[in-house]
Structure formats: C-alpha cells, structure tokens
C-alpha cells in the first residue's frame, strides 16, 4: 500500500523537477561557491553569468537528458525544425534563465531585508545567504510559475484566435 502511494508522486514531471532542482543547486555550488563570482561587488554581474551558465547547462545537458529519459519529443514536426528555430529556442532558454536568476536574487534580497527588519539585525548581516539546496528550490518554484504563466498566456491567445475566427 505504501509503495503505491509513493509511486503516485514519482511521476515523470516530478522526477524532472527533482533533476532541475539538483542541476540548479549544482550550478550554484560550482559557480556561486566554487568561483569568485559569488563575491561580486555588483549583483547584476553574478545574475547574468549564473543565468548564462544555467541556460547553457539546460541546453546542453538537462533538456536533452530529460527528453531522452522521459521520451519527450520536440513539439514541432521534424521538417519544420530549422536551425533558426533552434537558435531562437536557445536564446529564449538563455533569457529565461537570466530572468529566473534575477527573480531569485530579488527573492533573496526581500527575504534578507525582511529578516533584518523582523529580527532587528544590523543592515550588514546576511541572515539567509545563498546556498545550493534552497537556491535550487527557489529555481524550481520560479521555473514552474513561469511555465504556468506561459501556458495560461498561450491558452488565452488560442481562445482569442478562436473567437476572432468565428
């Protein structure tokens, strides 16, 4: 009985999100902690570099790996999948990851400022520093939210086109 209950949570979607969580944490571990980029004076440098590296990691390793593991095929027919469309998809992936990193940075800022205000700490303290596990969790949450928002927008556009065609 327990095995079935556990297996119902191990869907392809949930496993892919766990892999994305691990990947985001690993990238943060190696880039944020393993290089000098984590100690940047300007946050925008860190956000852009981390977004570009995470985007490249997704393009080269994570997305193809998830497609092969879960038998997910490209959405377009093969004859319509041109080099320009792939380049466009890669650029969107890179920009999406930079945007996700920006949102995560803003989330850390809001959480830290809130904790400083609530706990009456000095402004120089960092009560919640960046670390891979929580960073990966924030990444997956924002990734899922962006996915849901994009899905809703596509649905609204489809409905609008259908009403306009009538």
C-alpha positions in Angstrom: 0.0 0.0 0.0 2.8 2.5 0.9 4.7 1.6 -2.2 1.7 2.7 -4.4 1.3 5.9 -2.6 4.9 6.7 -3.0 4.9 5.7 -6.7 2.0 8.1 -7.5 4.3 11.0 -6.6 7.1 9.7 -8.7 5.6 10.9 -12.0 7.8 11.9 -14.9 7.0 15.6 -14.2 8.1 15.3 -10.5 11.2 13.4 -11.4 12.1 16.0 -14.0 11.6 18.8 -11.4 13.9 17.0 -8.9 16.5 16.8 -11.7 16.1 20.5 -12.4 16.4 21.2 -8.6 19.6 19.2 -8.5 21.0 20.9 -11.6 20.3 24.4 -10.3 21.9 23.6 -6.9 24.9 22.1 -8.6 25.4 25.1 -10.9 25.1 27.4 -7.9 27.5 25.2 -5.9 30.2 25.2 -8.6 29.7 28.8 -9.8 28.5 30.7 -6.7 30.7 29.0 -4.2 33.5 27.5 -6.4 34.5 30.7 -8.2 35.0 34.3 -7.3 31.7 35.2 -9.0 29.8 34.7 -5.7 31.8 37.6 -4.2 31.0 40.1 -6.9 30.5 43.7 -5.9 27.7 44.1 -8.4 24.7 41.7 -8.2 23.9 42.1 -11.9 27.2 40.5 -12.9 26.5 37.5 -10.8 22.9 37.2 -12.0 23.8 37.4 -15.7 26.8 35.0 -15.5 24.8 32.5 -13.4 21.9 32.8 -15.8 24.0 32.2 -18.9 25.8 29.2 -17.3 22.5 27.7 -16.1 21.0 28.3 -19.6 23.9 26.6 -21.3 23.7 23.7 -18.8 20.0 23.3 -19.6 20.5 23.5 -23.3 23.4 21.1 -23.5 22.7 18.6 -20.7 19.4 18.9 -18.8 16.8 19.4 -21.6 18.2 16.7 -23.9 18.7 14.3 -21.0 15.1 14.8 -19.8 13.8 14.4 -23.4 15.7 11.1 -23.7 14.7 9.8 -20.2 11.1 10.5 -20.4 10.6 10.1 -24.2 9.6 13.7 -24.7 9.9 14.7 -28.3 10.3 18.1 -29.8 7.0 19.9 -30.2 7.5 20.7 -33.9 7.4 18.3 -36.7 11.0 17.4 -37.9 10.6 19.2 -41.3 9.6 22.4 -39.5 12.5 22.3 -37.0 15.0 24.6 -38.7 18.3 25.9 -37.4 16.9 29.4 -36.9 14.1 28.0 -34.8 16.6 26.1 -32.6 18.7 29.2 -32.3 15.6 31.1 -31.2 14.7 28.4 -28.7 18.2 28.5 -27.3 18.1 32.3 -27.0 14.7 32.1 -25.2 16.2 29.5 -22.8 19.1 31.7 -22.0 17.0 34.8 -21.4 14.5 32.8 -19.3 17.4 31.6 -17.1 18.8 35.1 -16.7 15.3 36.2 -15.7 14.9 33.3 -13.3 18.2 34.2 -11.7 17.2 37.8 -11.4 13.9 36.8 -9.7 15.8 34.5 -7.3 18.3 37.4 -6.4 15.3 39.7 -5.7 13.7 37.0 -3.6 16.9 36.6 -1.5 17.0 40.4 -1.1 13.4 40.6 0.0 13.8 37.7 2.4 17.0 39.1 3.9 15.7 42.6 4.3 12.5 41.2 5.9 14.6 39.1 8.3 16.8 42.0 9.2 13.7 44.2 9.9 11.9 41.5 11.9 14.9 40.4 14.0 16.3 43.9 14.5 19.7 42.9 13.0 22.4 45.2 11.7 21.9 46.0 8.0 25.3 44.5 7.1 24.3 41.0 8.2 23.0 38.4 5.8 20.6 36.1 7.7 19.9 33.9 4.6 23.0 33.6 2.5 22.9 31.9 -0.9 23.3 28.1 -0.7 22.7 25.3 -3.3 19.7 23.5 -1.7 17.4 26.5 -1.1 18.7 28.1 -4.4 17.6 25.0 -6.3 14.2 25.1 -4.6 13.7 28.7 -5.5 14.8 27.9 -9.1 12.2 25.1 -9.4 9.4 27.2 -7.9 10.0 30.1 -10.2 10.5 27.8 -13.2 7.1 26.1 -12.6 5.5 29.5 -12.1 6.9 30.8 -15.4 5.8 27.6 -17.1 2.2 28.0 -15.7 2.1 31.7 -16.7 3.3 30.9 -20.3 0.7 28.1 -20.5 -2.1 30.4 -19.5 -1.0 33.1 -22.0 -0.9 30.5 -24.8 -4.3 29.3 -23.8 -5.7 32.9 -23.8 -4.2 33.6 -27.2 -5.7 30.4 -28.6 -9.1 31.3 -27.2 -8.8 34.8 -28.6 -7.9 33.5 -32.1 -10.8 31.0 -31.9 -13.3 33.7 -31.0 -11.9 36.0 -33.7 -12.2 33.3 -36.3 -15.9 32.8 -35.5 
